[in-house]
Amino acid sequence: MEQGKQDILRKHGYIITGKESGVKLCHWVGRKLVDGRACYKEMFYGIECHRCMQMSPCIDICNQKCLFCWRYQDMGDTVKKVEFDEPKDIAERCIAGQRKLVTGFRGDHRVSEEMWQEARDPNQVAISLAGEPTMYPYLGELIKEFSKRGMTTFLVTNGTFPNILKELSHLPTQLYVTLPAPNERIYRQLCVPNSSQQWDKIMETLELLPSIDTRTVVRHTLVADWNIGWEKEYSELISRADPDLIEAKGYVFVGDSRRRMNLSNMPSHQTVKEFARKEGELLGLELLKEKADSRVVLLGEKHFELKVKG
């Protein structure tokens, strides 16, 4: 990654941990430390959000330019001529970077010493910060490095590399696949893929999910005036994947997405909940959890054990 992009990412709060990898403090880490408010993943899955680290092994590489993405998007779209970092180096440097990022909270009278010390020892990693993580060639080994350190792993993918998911040497604790559209036309308009084959690859990934031996989640990012509705079409696609859970989450007008979207594209929580209710009815799933301030609803079978196990 060239120096100019590194400088921009640093201004956005990233710590660059290698040639292509990086870590950035999640907003909710600070909220949990300062006033005890937790993110929806803590409420849904029992993780401790002040101990959650969001990172990416390839922050400058993605094969989509989603209009709703809050990340900085002036990325490369190919792995050619990219020199990737080693998994062990990424894991160690990201943890060191997370410790550096939480340093300033120690001087805040609202933050307990105990929680600050816990934040310096992350036990959960979200491999989802920026870029498309399945474009990193040693992803399974990276997951193993985090697991060796006692960390649970949430991997978020756009689903365009089913062959990588099929061949992962080590699986994440929870695998998210984003389904951002009910059909290829809307997908092309909203996600701006760099290949005409990517919708077909997402379909392959959905069909692959039942054979992957870990917890699976299909995730919608719902954008008003773009991809809300079409519950029947979404449900037919999700039936191929038979995921353990579905997250329906409303788009938020933040970050780089403000250059491409409008405030009116943020759906209300009620809109997200109504979408989820209709989709759940079609799939025979229950509304398990919701968090209104995050505009997110969780669907699944009634007695599914939500808490992840480390």
C-alpha positions in Angstrom: 0.0 0.0 0.0 1.4 3.3 -1.0 2.3 6.0 1.6 -0.5 8.4 0.5 -3.2 5.8 1.3 -1.5 4.9 4.6 -1.5 8.6 5.6 -5.3 8.9 4.8 -6.1 5.8 6.8 -4.1 7.0 9.8 -6.1 10.2 9.8 -9.2 8.0 9.9 -8.0 6.3 13.1 -6.3 3.2 11.6 -3.1 1.8 12.8 -1.3 0.2 9.9 0.2 -3.1 11.1 2.0 -4.3 8.0 2.0 -3.9 4.2 -1.7 -4.5 3.9 -3.1 -5.1 7.4 -4.5 -2.8 10.0 -6.6 -2.3 13.1 -9.0 0.4 14.1 -10.8 1.0 17.4 -14.5 0.3 17.2 -16.8 3.2 18.4 -18.4 0.8 20.9 -15.2 -0.1 22.7 -15.1 3.5 23.9 -18.8 3.6 24.7 -18.5 0.5 26.8 -15.4 1.8 28.7 -16.8 5.3 29.3 -20.5 4.8 30.0 -21.1 1.0 30.0 -23.2 0.9 26.8 -22.6 -2.2 24.7 -22.9 -3.0 21.0 -25.5 -5.2 19.7 -23.1 -8.1 19.3 -22.6 -8.2 23.0 -26.3 -8.2 23.5 -26.9 -10.9 20.9 -23.9 -13.2 21.3 -22.4 -12.5 24.7 -19.1 -11.2 23.6 -17.5 -8.4 25.7 -17.4 -5.5 23.2 -14.7 -3.6 25.1 -12.5 -6.6 24.4 -13.4 -6.9 20.7 -10.8 -5.9 18.1 -11.8 -5.0 14.6 -9.1 -5.6 12.0 -8.4 -6.6 8.4 -5.6 -8.5 6.8 -6.1 -6.6 3.5 -7.5 -3.1 4.2 -6.7 -1.8 0.8 -8.1 -4.6 -1.3 -11.8 -5.2 -2.2 -13.7 -6.3 -5.3 -16.8 -4.2 -4.6 -17.4 -0.5 -4.1 -20.6 -0.7 -2.1 -22.4 2.7 -2.0 -23.3 2.1 1.7 -19.8 1.2 2.9 -18.5 3.6 5.5 -14.9 2.7 4.9 -12.4 4.6 2.8 -12.8 3.2 -0.7 -9.9 4.3 -2.9 -8.7 0.7 -2.9 -7.0 -1.7 -5.3 -9.2 -4.4 -6.6 -6.7 -7.2 -7.3 -4.2 -9.3 -5.4 -1.6 -9.0 -8.2 1.7 -7.6 -7.1 0.5 -7.4 -3.5 3.0 -8.5 -0.8 0.9 -9.9 2.0 1.8 -10.0 5.7 2.4 -13.2 7.6 -0.5 -14.4 9.8 1.5 -14.5 13.0 2.8 -11.0 12.4 -0.6 -9.6 11.7 -2.1 -11.1 14.9 0.7 -9.8 17.1 0.8 -6.4 15.6 -3.0 -5.9 15.6 -3.1 -6.8 19.3 -0.3 -4.4 20.0 -2.1 -1.8 17.9 -5.4 -2.3 19.9 -3.5 -1.8 23.1 -2.1 1.5 21.8 -5.5 2.6 20.7 -7.1 2.2 24.1 -4.2 3.9 26.0 -5.9 7.3 26.3 -8.9 5.9 28.1 -6.9 5.2 31.2 -6.9 8.9 32.1 -10.6 9.2 32.0 -12.2 9.2 35.4 -15.3 7.4 34.0 -13.2 4.3 33.0 -12.4 1.7 35.6 -8.9 0.3 35.8 -10.2 -3.2 35.6 -12.1 -2.6 32.4 -9.2 -0.7 30.9 -6.9 -3.6 31.6 -9.4 -6.0 30.0 -9.6 -3.8 26.9 -5.8 -4.2 26.5 -6.3 -7.9 26.3 -8.8 -8.5 23.5 -10.5 -11.9 23.4 -12.7 -11.4 20.3 -11.7 -10.3 16.8 -14.0 -9.1 14.0 -12.2 -9.7 10.7 -14.3 -7.1 8.9 -12.7 -3.7 9.2 -12.1 -2.8 5.6 -11.4 -4.6 2.3 -12.5 -8.2 1.6 -10.8 -10.6 4.0 -11.2 -13.6 1.8 -8.8 -12.0 -0.7 -6.1 -12.6 1.9 -4.4 -15.9 0.9 -3.6 -17.1 4.5 -6.9 -16.5 6.1 -7.3 -19.9 7.7 -3.8 -19.6 9.2 -4.7 -16.1 10.6 -7.9 -17.4 12.2 -5.7 -20.2 13.8 -3.3 -17.5 15.2 -6.1 -15.7 16.9 -7.6 -19.0 18.2 -4.3 -19.9 19.7 -4.4 -16.7 21.7 -7.8 -17.7 23.1 -9.8 -15.3 20.9 -13.2 -16.0 19.3 -13.3 -14.9 15.6 -16.1 -13.3 13.6 -15.4 -13.4 9.9 -17.5 -11.1 7.6 -17.3 -11.7 3.9 -19.1 -10.4 0.8 -19.4 -14.0 -0.3 -17.7 -13.6 -3.7 -14.9 -16.2 -3.0 -16.7 -19.5 -2.2 -13.6 -21.5 -3.1 -11.7 -19.7 -0.3 -14.4 -20.5 2.3 -14.6 -24.1 1.1 -10.8 -24.5 1.6 -10.3 -22.7 4.9 -7.8 -24.6 7.0 -9.4 -23.2 10.2 -12.9 -21.9 10.6 -14.0 -18.8 12.4 -16.3 -19.0 15.5 -19.0 -17.3 13.4 -19.1 -16.7 9.7 -21.1 -13.8 8.3 -22.1 -13.6 4.6 -23.6 -10.4 3.4 -26.6 -10.6 1.2 -27.2 -7.0 0.2 -29.7 -7.4 -2.6 -32.6 -9.6 -3.6 -31.5 -9.8 -7.2 -28.5 -9.2 -9.5 -29.8 -5.9 -10.9 -30.0 -4.2 -7.5 -26.7 -5.9 -6.4 -24.9 -4.4 -9.4 -26.3 -0.9 -8.8 -25.7 -0.9 -5.0 -22.5 -2.8 -4.6 -20.7 -1.9 -7.9 -18.8 -5.2 -8.3 -15.7 -5.3 -10.5 -16.8 -8.5 -12.3 -19.9 -9.7 -14.0 -19.5 -13.1 -12.2 -19.7 -11.9 -8.6 -23.5 -12.4 -8.2 -23.1 -16.0 -9.3 -20.3 -16.4 -6.8 -22.5 -15.1 -4.0 -25.1 -17.7 -5.0 -22.4 -20.4 -4.8 -21.5 -19.2 -1.3 -25.1 -19.4 -0.2 -25.4 -23.0 -1.4 -22.1 -23.8 0.3 -23.0 -22.6 3.7 -24.9 -25.7 4.9 -21.7 -27.7 4.5 -19.5 -25.3 6.6 -19.1 -26.6 10.1 -19.4 -23.4 12.1 -22.1 -20.9 13.0 -23.4 -19.1 10.0 -25.1 -15.8 9.7 -26.6 -14.2 6.6 -26.5 -10.4 7.0 -28.5 -7.7 5.2 -27.5 -4.1 5.1 -30.8 -2.4 4.5 -30.8 0.9 2.6 -34.0 3.0 2.2 -35.0 3.5 -1.4 -32.5 0.8 -2.6 -32.9 -2.8 -1.2 -35.8 -2.9 1.3 -38.8 -5.0 0.4 -38.6 -8.1 -1.8 -38.9 -10.3 1.3 -40.0 -13.2 -0.8 -37.0 -13.0 -3.1 -34.6 -12.6 -0.2 -36.2 -15.6 1.6 -35.8 -17.8 -1.5 -32.1 -17.0 -1.6 -31.6 -17.5 2.1 -33.3 -20.9 1.9 -30.4 -22.1 -0.2 -28.0 -21.2 2.7 -30.0 -22.5 5.7 -28.0 -20.2 8.0 -28.2 -20.5 11.8 -29.1 -16.8 12.1 -30.1 -13.8 10.0 -29.1 -10.2 10.9 -31.1 -7.4 9.3 -29.3 -4.2 10.0 -30.2 -0.7 8.8 -27.7 1.4 6.9 -26.2 4.3 8.9 -25.2 7.6 7.3 -21.6 7.7 8.6 -18.0 7.7 7.3 -17.1 7.6 3.6 -20.7 6.5 2.7 -21.8 10.2 3.1 -20.1 11.0 -0.2 -22.5 8.6 -2.0 -25.7 8.3 0.1 -28.1 10.6 1.8 -29.4 10.9 5.3 -32.8 9.8 3.9 -31.3 6.4 3.0 -31.2 5.5 6.7 -34.2 3.3 7.5 -35.9 3.6 10.8 -35.7 0.7 13.2 -39.4 0.1 12.7 -38.8 -0.3 9.0 -35.9 -2.8 9.6 -38.1 -4.7 12.1 -41.0 -4.9 9.7 -38.8 -6.2 6.9 -37.4 -8.9 9.3 -40.9 -9.8 10.5 -42.0 -10.5 7.0 -38.8 -12.4 6.1 -39.0 -14.4 9.3 -42.6 -15.5 8.5 -41.6 -16.7 5.1 -38.7 -18.7 6.5 -40.4 -19.9 9.7 -38.0 -18.0 11.9 -38.5 -16.1 15.1 -37.4 -12.6 16.1 -34.8 -13.4 18.7 -33.3 -10.1 19.6 -33.4 -6.4 18.5 -31.5 -3.3 19.3 -33.2 -0.2 18.3 -30.3 2.3 18.5 -28.3 0.1 16.2 -31.3 -0.5 13.9 -30.7 -4.3 13.9 -32.9 -7.3 14.3 -31.9 -11.0 14.7 -33.8 -13.9 13.3 -33.4 -17.6 14.1 -35.0 -20.7 15.5 -36.7 -20.1 18.9 -34.4 -22.0 21.2 -31.1 -21.4 19.4 -28.2 -20.9 21.7 -26.9 -17.4 20.9 -23.9 -17.1 23.2 -20.7 -17.9 21.4 -18.2 -20.3 23.1 -14.6 -19.5 23.1 
